[in-house]
């Protein structure tokens, strides 16, 4: 987590849909912070700054909240984005402490090209992991360079950083390399028809 993940959290004094709309109109995101046995706390943060952090660190971003001058670490748990206008409507944050392990879902990304005549079938796009709250990987990469037909990658095969544990069932299929189906070849009649059409043109 970098210093750029610092956000000022302003206590919300108004609630309800109307208050949330006014906050968003003012460039703020309504936030609920909970966890570690504490009562839910309601804040707002600057939407532009929060969106910048999400673009940089992904949806499992760790934030350093400035709450009345006191620092509180928080993990982004849920971000609700308007389906049409693409602005952040609301977010839930989880209280975390340094050295604490958390359970999150991270995306699995595929890179590289498999052997000729094959294609990548990806069964799972993300897996659940346990990691130090301050060292959550943004994603897990699988390189399929020159993988042959029939090669499979399961959750247990994933290579993850030290200190990270994959919680998804080790036998769960992530990637399967399959053969590309041969394209249908045109019949003689179709080929002759095409040739005649080209000649007429």
Secondary structure, DSSP 8 states (H G I E B T S, - for coil): --GGGEEE-EE----SHHHHHHHHHTTEEEEEEEETTEEEEEEEEEHHHHHHHHHHH-TT-EEEEEETTEEEEEEEEEEEE-TTT--EEEEEEEE--TT-EEEEEEEEEEES--STTEEEEES-SEEEEEEETT---SEEEEE-TT--TT-EEEGGG----TT-EE-S-TT-EEEEEEE--------HHHHHHHHHHHHH-
